[in-house]
Amino acid sequence: MKNKEISIRVLLVDDHPHGREGMRDILSADSSFEIVGEAMSGEEAVALVEYLEPDLILMDIRMPGIGGLEATQRIKASSPAAKIVMVTVSDDITDLFEAIRRGAQGYLLKNLMPSAWLEYLRAVAIDETPMSKELAGRLLQEFTGSTSAVGTQTAEKAITPPQPDKHAANRRTAATPLTDREKEILERVAYGDSNKEIGAKLGISENTVKNHLKNILQKLHLDNRVQLARYAHEQGI
């Protein structure tokens, strides 16, 4: 369904014309998205962001020159409000983590269905990005040092993460600035629950969950749900 209540200014960044054309075709199906510019390199993207002030940037991860990762880091340094989603054909967990470290808010595979793209990008644009259970599982493996391979999954075939440890509360450090309710919400974020799912499980409204998440991010000086999941694991939550 098209969402006409919001308008999202988008910058496309890909050194291949066909790559930019593919992104244009997907976004054209939803009037929420307005493509305000296109860049063929990371250097060009950095320059255009200051001029165009896009809300959302779709950034190819592999490009000549400074590349998508370096461009992301430079853009976030000068325009922290801009949301960046990396677009790639690779589901290498190393690339995903590096993109998040550089400041990206999301990560999309080029072979996903267009409907999955649109749903995900709308969520990123309005700060409601649910971390997929695939990603939650990958994060847990990465942080626990697991060497077993995770099979390639699509949004439609996501793996199911382990269930919360009932003894986790005993391992939470006293140093965390979070309230008990915020810890409960953080735990559910770490296991890939959406805002709606968290609200249903905790018996609170989705809007209340959003407000708690904003407070949690501010308290922890973090930017997104992936970083929250890492923090949760490090704190034994």
N, C-alpha and C positions, 0 to 999 in steps of 0.2 A: 504494500500500500504506500502511496506517495505521501510524504509528510510536507504540507504546505505551510506549517506554522513556523518553521525556522528557515533561515537562509544561510547557507554555509559557503563561504568563499574559498575556492580550492586552487592550489598551485600544483601542477603536474610536473614531475621531474624524472626524465628518463632519456638516456642518450640515443635510444632507438625510436624512430618515428612510429613503428608499429606498436611499441610498448605504450606510447602516449595515446595513440589511436584507440587501443584496447581499453585504456582507462576512461577515455572520453565516452566511448560507447556504453560502458557500464554506468557511469554517472548520469548519462543523458536520460536514463530510465526513471530518475527521481528528480523532480523539480526543486527539491531542497538544496541541491548542489549547483553552485554557479562557478564555472571554471573561469578564473580571472587571469590566468597566465600559464605558460609552459616554459620549461627550461631543459636544455640538452646536456647540462653538466652541473656538478656540484657548485662550481664557482658561480655560474649563472644563477643558480637557485639562491645562493647567499645574497647576491646583489638584488634579485627581484623581490625577496621577502621584505626588505626594508621599504621598497617602493610600493608594492601591492598590498602589504599587510594582510595576507590570507589567514583565514581561520584554521585551515587544514592543508597540510602538505603531503602529497603522496610521493615518496622518495624511493627511487630504484636504489638498491644497495650496491650494485656493481656498476661503476661508471669510470671512464678514464679521468685522470686528474685527481682531485682530492677525494672523489668517491662519495657515496651516500652517507657513510658513517661519519666521516670528517665534516661533511656539509651539515649534517644534523647537529653535531656538537657546536659548530660555529653559529648556526641559526639560533639554537637554544640559548647561547650566551648573549646574543644581541636582542632576540625576540622571544623571551621565555613563555609568553602566552600562546604562541603558535603551537598547534598540535601536529605532530609528525608521525605518519604511519609508513614504515618501511615496506616496500613491495619487492618481492623476490621469487625466484623459482626454487630456492633452497630452503629446506626445513632444518638446516644444521643448527643445533642448539647453541653452538658457539656464536653464530651470527645473531641469534635472537638475544642472547645475553649482552653481547657487545652493543647492539642497537639500544637496548634499554639503558645500559650504562651511559651511552652518549646522549640520552635524553628523549628518545622516541617514546611515544605513547602507545604504539601498536605495531603489529607485524602481520602482514598479509601475504599469503602465497598466491602466485599468479594463476594457479590452476584451480582455485576455488570457484564455485558457482557464483555468478553475478549477484544473486539474491543474498548470498552470504556476505559479499563485499558491502552491499548497501546497508544491510542491517548492522554490520560491525562499524562501518564508518559513521553512521548516524549516532551510534552509541558513543563513539570516541568524541564526536563533535559536541555532544551535550553532557560530557563527563559521566556517562553511565556505563562505561566499558566493562562488561562482565569478563573476568578472566576465564577462559575455557578450561574445562576439566582436563583436557589434553595438556595444556600449559601448566596447570597445577601439578599434574603428575610428573611432568618433566622437571619442574622446579624442585620438587621433593627429591627426585633422583639425584639431581645435580648437587643439592646441598647436603645430602647424606652420603655422597661419595660413591653412589652405586655405579658399577661399571657395566651393568647389563644394558643392552641396547633397547631403545624404545622404538617400536615400529612406527613408520610414517603413517600419520592419521590425518584425516580431513575434519572439517568442522562437523560433518555428519557422523563421523566414526571416531569420536573422542574417547580416550581411555578414561577409566574411572579411578580417581585418586584414592589412597587409603582413607579410612574413616578416622575421625579425630581420636586421639589417644585419651582415654578417660583419666589417665594420671598426669596429663599435660599441665594441669593447673599447679601441681606440686613443683613443677620445674620452672615456672615463670619467675623471672628475676624481679627482685624488689625495686630495681632501678627504673623499671618501665613507668612512664608518666600516665599511662592509660587507666581509666576506670574499669571496674569489673565488666560493665556492659560493653565498653569499647573493646576489651579483650575478647569477649564472646563474638563480637562482630568481626574482629580481626581474624579469629580462628576460622570463621566460616568463609571469609575472603580467601584465606590460604588454601581452602579445599575447593575453591572454584565456584562457590555459590554466587548467584546474581543478587542484586539488591532485593528483588521480589522474593527470592527463595529465603534470603536471610530474614526478611520481615516475617514471612510465614512461620519459620522455625522458632523465632524469638517472640512472636506474638506482638510485633510492633508494625507500624505503617512503613511503606517503602520510602516515604519522604523522611521519616525519622531516621531510617538507615542511611540515607544520603547525607543528612546533617551530621550524623555520627562519623561517617567516613571523612567528611571535610575536616572535622575536628581532629580525627586521628592523623590524617596526612599533615595537618599543620603542626600538631604536637611533635610528630616524629621527623618533620622536615623532609618528607618524601613526596614524590610526584605522582605515583600511580600504583595500581593494584599489584603489579609484579614486584615492585620494591617492597610493598607491604607483606607479600607472601614470604619474601626472603627474611624480612625482619622477624616475622612470626616464627620461622624455623629457628633463627639464631637465638630467639628468646625462649625457645621450648614451648611455644604456644601451639 
